[in-house]
Amino acid sequence: MDDKDFNRLAETTLARIEAGLEASGADLDFELGAGGVLEIEFADDSKIIVNRHGVNQEIWVAARAGGFHFRWDGSVWRDTRDNAELLDKLSQLASQQAGESVDLR
């Protein structure tokens, strides 16, 4: 995949995550900043950071539970360690930090 395709895919994915957060109704705030960095802040002041990493063509997630790298497999973003799908893993991580269900699907 070239840089243009990666950036298009990453931007689409970040927009989908934003829409999922908005629709979730969970007690959280989020903001997509410059450079494609999405910050999700929870009621307890903890955060999850989601950003694209162009050099590796990955989406990175930093959460209380740890750091995760997701690579495009041709159809979805997959965790490079356990093969989990990005939106499933992010829903799980956000639910843990929010203390309530957050479904980004």
N, C-alpha and C positions, 0 to 999 in steps of 0.2 A: 504494500500500500504506500502511496506517495504521501507527502506532507499535506497536500490539499485535501485528499480523501480522509486522512486521519483527523485533521482539524474539523472538517464537516461532520464526521461521525461523532467526535467528542462534543462539539457544540450541540448537536441534536440530542445526545445522551444527557448532557447537563440540563438542557431545556426540559427533557422528559422527567428528570429527577425533580426539578423545580415544580413542575405541574403536579407530580405525585405528592410532594410536600404540601403544596397548597391545598390539594384535595383531601389530604389525610385528616385534617381537623385537629391534629396533635398540637400540644402546647409547645411550640418551637418557633423560632425566627430563622430566616435564611436570607442570604444575599449573595448574588453572583457578582464578583468583582472583576477588576481588570485582569487580563491574562487567563481567564477561565478558571478562577478559583471560587468555588462555592463553599461558603461557611454556613453551617447549620448550628444554631445555638439553642440549647435546651434550658428549661426552667431552673435547673441546678447550676447554670453557667458553664456546663461542659459543652464541648464543641465536637463536631465532626467536620473535617476539611476534605473536600473532594476537588481534585484538580487534574488537569491533563498534563502529561509529561511528554512533550514532543520528541525529545531525543530518543526515548525508548518506545514511543508510540503506545503509551499506556495511560490508563486513568488510575490515579493513586488516591487512596482513601486513608486518612489518619483518624482513628477513633480511640476511645478509651481502651478498647479491647486490643489495639495494636495497629500496625500499618499493613496495608493490603495493596497489591498491584494487580491490575486487570488488563489483559491483552485481548484484542479483537480476534475471534476465531473464525471469522467469516460470516457469523450470524449473530453472536452476542459477545459481550465482554466477559471473560473468564478469569478468575483468580489464578495467578501463576503458581500458587502453592497447592490449593485444594480443589481447583477447577469449579468453584462456586460461581454462579452467575451474579453479575454486579448488582442488579436491582433486588435480587433475593437477599444477598449478603448485606446490602445497605439497609434494607427494610429491617433485618434482624438487628443490626448494630444500632439503628435509630430507635427501635423499640426498646432495646436494653437501656439506652441512655435516657429516653423519654419516660420510661416507666409505664408506658401504654403502647398499644398497638400502632405501628406506623407501617402502612402497606403502600409501597411505591409502585406497585404493578398497576 
